[in-house]
Amino acid sequence: SPIFYASLHTNHSNMTTSDVRFSEIETRTEIANALNVDVKALDLVKLLSTTCKTEGCNYPGVENNHGRCVLCQQSWFPRQLNKNGKPLKNCRGHGLYGPQFMSKWLNKSSPTTCCCEMPLCEEIGYSHHGMFALPTDPKMRREAIRVLGIKTPEKINNLLNRGGWVCPWHYRKEHRVWRDDGWQLRKMSKYRDADGKTFNFAPPNASTQLFINNEIPAYGYSRGGYDDSLPRWAASMVKCEEVEDETPSTKVNTPKQGNKLRKTTSVTPSPRPPRKRQSPEAAALEEAKEEQKLLRVKLQSALDEIEGLTATVEAKDNELIQIRIELNEERLKNAALERKIEELKGKKVLLSFEDLKPGGSQKP
C-alpha cells in the first residue's frame, strides 16, 4: 500500500484542500485523493461537536486532529513516517486495519502495548479485546520470549524479571477462545504450534500475517463487491456547505497564504438577518434519520422482490445494523409438501411431479 507522510495542508495534482467541496464528490477514493491520505484513514474520522479551530472554517473538527477538520489538517490517524520520510516513534496502528486497533476505541483508554519487537504487530496496532501475559514459570517465560522473537538483551532481562503482555494475534487461533467480548487462552494439556512442536503453555509464535489475512475483514468489500461509497461523516460536511451557501450574511474573505489565513475587508451587506448555523450534532441527527429512511426503503424493496421473506432490523453496538431474514413461507410450503408425500405414500399411489403441485391430480 502507498505510504503517506505526516503533513498539515496537502496538495494532490493541481487541487488544494481549499478547492474541495464534498457536495461534488461521489466516492471515498475521491476524498482520499483530495486529502492525499490512505483511503482506509477515512473510516477513522470521528467528528467533534465543535467547529474547526482554523479561523473562517465552519466544518466540524475531528477527534485526534488538534480540533481541526479533515481539510485543514490530516493527523487524525497514525502514520509510519513524518513529512521528511523519517520513521515516527508513535505510529502503532499505521496499517489502518480499523478503529478497533487504534489507541482509543469506543471511549476506552489506550491498552497496554505488546512486548514484542515485530514491525507487523506495530502495523496492526492495539488490542482492545484482551492481552495475554507471559507465563509465570521462569523456564516457560524464557521460552515464550525466545519464540516471540525478542532479541534485545536489555528487553529480555526486563521481561524475565517483570513479565510482559502479548497481543492475541501472536497465538494460534486454535489456542484462543472468544468469551465476554474478548479473547482468552484455552486450557489444554499440551499446545502444538504450526510446526508441530509441543509446549506446556500456549506459544506466542503464530503467524501475524495469517491473522491479518484470515481474521481481519478485507477493507472496502461488502456483499461480494468493492464498496467505494462515501463515508457517513461526509453527509455532515455537505450539510455544512449547504448551510453556508444558503446563509446571506456579512462575509470576510480569508484567502490562504501557505498555512496561514489573511483577512481582507470585502463586506457585503445582508438584506435580512443571518440564519442560525446548523450545529454538527443537528447535522449528524438529520443524517441518521435520512439513513434510517433509506434503509427502510431498500429493505421494503428487497422484500417486495423476494416472496415469502420476513425481516427484522436491529440496531447493534457501534452503529452496526443486523438484518435477520426468515423463510417462513418457504418453511410452511416444505412442511405441507412433506405431509402430502406421506399422505400419498399411505394411499400407495403413483407419484408424479404434477401430483406435488397445488391442486395436482392423484392417480391410483
C-alpha positions in Angstrom: 0.0 0.0 0.0 1.2 3.6 -0.6 3.0 5.4 2.2 1.6 8.8 3.2 3.7 11.2 5.2 2.6 13.3 8.1 1.5 16.7 6.8 -0.6 19.8 7.6 -2.0 21.2 4.4 -1.7 18.9 1.4 -1.9 19.1 -2.3 -3.0 16.5 -4.9 -2.3 17.3 -8.5 -3.5 20.9 -9.0 -6.1 20.6 -6.3 -5.8 22.1 -2.9 -7.9 21.3 0.2 -9.5 24.7 -0.1 -10.9 23.6 -3.5 -12.7 20.6 -2.1 -16.5 20.6 -1.9 -18.0 17.4 -0.5 -21.2 18.1 -2.4 -19.3 17.5 -5.6 -17.6 14.3 -4.5 -19.2 10.9 -5.2 -16.7 8.3 -3.9 -14.4 7.9 -0.9 -11.5 7.4 -3.3 -12.0 11.0 -4.5 -11.9 12.2 -0.9 -8.7 10.3 -0.2 -7.1 11.6 -3.3 -8.1 15.2 -2.5 -6.7 14.9 1.1 -3.7 12.9 0.0 -4.4 10.2 2.6 -4.8 6.4 2.6 -8.5 5.6 1.8 -8.6 3.5 5.0 -8.0 6.6 7.1 -11.4 7.9 6.2 -13.1 5.2 8.4 -11.1 6.6 11.4 -12.7 10.0 11.2 -14.8 10.9 14.2 -16.5 14.3 14.1 -16.5 16.6 17.1 -19.4 18.7 18.3 -17.2 21.8 17.8 -16.3 23.5 14.6 -12.8 23.6 13.2 -10.3 25.7 15.0 -9.0 27.3 11.8 -10.3 30.8 11.6 -13.0 31.1 8.9 -13.6 27.4 8.6 -17.1 26.1 9.6 -16.6 22.4 9.1 -16.7 20.2 12.3 -13.4 19.4 13.9 -12.2 15.8 14.1 -11.0 13.9 17.1 -7.3 13.4 17.5 -6.8 16.1 14.8 -5.9 19.1 17.1 -9.5 20.3 16.8 -9.3 20.9 13.1 -11.4 19.5 10.2 -10.2 16.9 7.7 -9.4 19.7 5.2 -7.3 21.9 7.4 -5.2 19.1 9.0 -4.7 15.4 8.3 -3.3 14.0 11.6 -6.2 12.0 13.0 -4.7 8.7 12.2 -1.2 7.1 12.9 1.5 7.5 10.2 4.6 5.4 9.8 6.8 8.3 8.5 6.9 12.0 9.1 6.9 14.7 6.3 10.6 14.2 5.9 10.3 10.5 5.4 11.7 9.5 8.8 10.1 6.8 11.0 7.8 8.1 13.7 8.0 6.7 17.2 4.3 6.7 18.0 3.0 5.0 14.8 1.3 1.9 16.3 -1.7 1.0 14.1 -0.3 2.7 11.0 -1.6 -0.2 8.9 -5.1 1.3 9.4 -6.9 -2.0 9.8 -9.8 -0.5 11.6 -10.8 1.7 14.5 -10.7 -1.3 16.9 -6.9 -1.3 16.5 -6.4 2.3 17.3 -5.1 3.6 20.7 -8.6 4.7 21.7 -11.8 2.9 20.7 -15.3 3.3 22.0 -14.1 5.8 24.6 -11.8 3.2 26.0 -8.4 4.3 27.2 -5.3 3.1 25.4 -4.5 -0.6 26.3 -1.1 -2.0 27.1 1.2 -2.3 24.1 2.6 -5.6 23.1 6.0 -6.5 24.4 7.2 -8.0 21.1 9.6 -6.3 18.7 7.8 -7.2 15.4 7.1 -4.4 12.9 4.0 -6.2 11.7 2.5 -6.2 15.2 3.1 -2.4 15.4 1.4 -2.1 12.0 -1.7 -3.8 13.3 -1.9 -1.6 16.4 -3.6 -2.2 19.8 -5.7 -5.0 21.2 -8.9 -3.8 22.9 -10.1 -7.4 23.1 -7.7 -8.8 25.6 -4.0 -9.2 26.2 -2.1 -12.4 27.3 0.5 -12.4 30.0 3.8 -14.2 29.6 4.0 -17.4 31.6 4.9 -17.0 35.3 7.1 -20.1 35.3 10.7 -18.8 34.7 11.6 -21.6 32.2 8.3 -21.2 30.3 8.7 -17.4 30.3 12.2 -17.6 28.8 11.0 -20.0 26.1 8.0 -17.7 25.4 10.3 -14.7 25.0 12.5 -16.8 22.6 9.7 -18.0 20.3 8.3 -14.4 20.3 11.5 -13.4 18.6 12.7 -10.8 21.1 16.4 -10.1 20.5 17.3 -7.1 22.6 19.2 -8.3 25.7 18.0 -5.4 27.9 14.4 -6.1 27.0 14.8 -9.8 27.5 16.1 -9.2 31.1 13.3 -6.8 31.8 10.7 -9.3 30.7 12.3 -12.1 32.6 12.1 -10.0 35.8 8.8 -8.2 35.4 6.9 -10.2 32.8 5.0 -8.6 29.8 1.8 -8.6 27.8 1.3 -10.1 24.3 -1.4 -9.3 21.7 -3.8 -12.2 20.8 -2.7 -12.3 17.2 0.7 -13.9 18.3 -1.2 -17.0 19.3 -2.8 -19.7 17.0 -6.5 -19.4 16.6 -6.8 -23.0 17.9 -5.3 -21.8 21.2 -7.7 -18.9 21.6 -11.4 -18.8 22.5 -13.8 -15.8 22.4 -15.6 -15.1 25.6 -17.3 -12.0 27.0 -16.3 -9.7 24.2 -12.6 -10.7 24.3 -10.0 -13.3 23.7 -8.9 -15.9 26.3 -6.4 -18.7 26.1 -7.8 -22.2 26.0 -6.8 -24.6 28.8 -5.1 -27.5 27.2 -2.7 -30.2 28.5 -0.4 -29.6 25.5 -0.1 -26.9 22.9 1.1 -27.5 19.4 2.5 -24.8 17.1 2.3 -24.6 13.3 5.5 -26.7 13.0 4.2 -29.5 15.2 6.3 -28.7 18.2 4.6 -29.2 21.6 4.6 -26.8 24.6 3.3 -26.9 28.1 2.0 -23.3 27.5 0.4 -21.5 24.6 3.4 -20.4 22.5 3.2 -16.8 21.1 4.8 -17.8 17.8 1.8 -17.8 15.4 2.0 -16.1 12.0 0.8 -12.5 12.4 0.3 -12.2 8.7 -2.2 -15.1 8.8 -4.1 -13.2 11.4 -4.3 -10.2 9.1 -5.3 -12.3 6.1 -7.9 -14.5 7.8 -9.2 -12.7 10.9 -9.3 -9.0 9.8 -12.2 -8.2 7.3 -10.9 -7.1 3.9 -11.3 -3.4 3.6 -13.8 -2.0 1.2 -15.5 -5.2 0.3 -19.2 -5.7 1.1 -21.8 -8.1 -0.2 -19.3 -9.7 -2.6 -18.2 -6.4 -4.3 -16.0 -3.5 -3.7 -17.7 -0.7 -1.8 -16.4 2.8 -2.7 -19.4 4.7 -1.2 -18.9 7.9 0.8 -18.2 7.6 4.5 -21.1 8.5 6.8 -19.5 11.7 8.0 -19.3 13.1 4.5 -23.1 13.9 4.8 -22.3 16.2 7.7 -19.7 18.1 5.6 -22.3 18.5 2.8 -24.8 19.9 5.3 -22.3 22.5 6.4 -21.7 23.5 2.9 -25.5 23.8 2.3 -25.9 26.0 5.4 -23.0 28.1 4.3 -24.4 28.6 0.8 -27.9 29.4 2.0 -26.8 31.9 4.7 -26.8 35.5 3.5 -24.5 37.3 5.9 -21.6 39.7 6.2 -18.7 37.7 4.9 -15.0 38.2 5.4 -12.9 36.7 2.6 -10.0 34.9 4.0 -7.7 33.6 1.2 -4.9 31.3 2.4 -1.2 32.1 2.3 0.6 28.8 2.9 -0.7 27.5 6.2 -2.0 30.9 7.4 -5.1 32.9 6.8 -5.1 36.5 5.7 -8.2 38.7 6.3 -9.5 41.1 3.7 -12.1 43.7 4.2 -14.6 42.7 1.5 -18.0 43.3 3.1 -21.4 42.6 1.6 -24.4 43.9 3.5 -27.2 41.5 4.1 -30.8 42.5 3.5 -32.1 40.2 6.2 -30.8 38.7 9.5 -28.5 35.7 9.0 -29.8 32.3 9.6 -28.7 30.3 12.6 -26.0 27.9 11.5 -26.7 24.2 12.0 -24.5 22.5 14.6 -22.6 19.3 13.8 -24.9 17.4 16.2 -28.0 18.5 14.3 -26.4 17.6 11.0 -25.5 14.2 12.4 -29.0 13.7 13.6 -30.5 14.6 10.3 -28.0 12.2 8.6 -29.1 9.4 10.9 -32.8 10.0 10.2 -32.2 10.1 6.4 -30.2 6.9 6.6 -32.9 5.2 8.5 -35.5 6.2 5.9 -33.2 5.0 3.1 -32.6 1.7 4.8 -36.3 1.1 5.3 -37.0 1.8 1.6 -34.2 -0.5 0.5 -35.4 -3.3 2.8 -39.0 -3.0 1.7 -37.9 -3.0 -2.0 -35.9 -6.2 -1.4 -38.8 -7.8 0.4 -41.2 -6.9 -2.5 -38.9 -8.8 -4.9 -38.5 -11.9 -2.8 -41.7 -13.6 -1.8 -42.1 -15.4 1.5 -39.3 -13.5 3.3 -39.8 -11.6 6.6 -37.0 -9.4 8.0 -36.2 -7.7 11.3 -33.8 -4.7 11.6 -32.0 -4.5 14.9 -29.6 -1.7 16.0 -26.4 -3.1 17.4 -23.4 -1.5 19.1 -21.1 0.7 17.1 -23.9 1.7 14.8 -23.9 -1.7 13.1 -27.2 -3.0 11.7 -28.2 -6.6 11.6 -30.9 -7.9 9.3 -32.5 -11.3 10.2 -34.4 -12.9 7.3 -36.6 -15.9 7.9 -38.0 -18.1 5.2 -41.3 -18.5 7.0 -43.4 -19.1 3.9 -40.9 -21.5 2.3 -40.8 -23.5 5.5 -44.6 -23.7 5.5 -44.5 -24.9 1.9 -41.9 -27.6 2.7 -43.9 -28.8 5.7 -47.1 -29.0 3.6 -45.2 -30.8 0.8 -43.8 -33.4 3.3 -47.3 -34.0 4.7 -48.7 -34.5 1.1 -46.0 -37.0 0.3 -46.7 -39.1 3.4 -50.4 -39.0 2.7 -49.9 -40.2 -0.9 -47.5 -42.9 0.3 -50.2 -44.1 2.7 -52.6 -44.5 -0.2 -50.0 -46.3 -2.2 -50.4 -44.2 -5.2 -48.1 -43.5 -8.1 -46.5 -40.0 -7.6 -45.7 -37.7 -10.4 -44.3 -34.1 -10.4 -47.8 -32.8 -11.2 -49.2 -34.5 -8.1 -46.9 -32.5 -5.9 -48.1 -29.2 -7.3 -51.0 -27.4 -5.5 -54.3 -28.9 -6.8 -52.4 -31.7 -8.7 -54.3 -34.8 -9.7 -53.9 -38.1 -7.8 -53.9 -41.3 -9.9 -54.1 -44.7 -8.1 
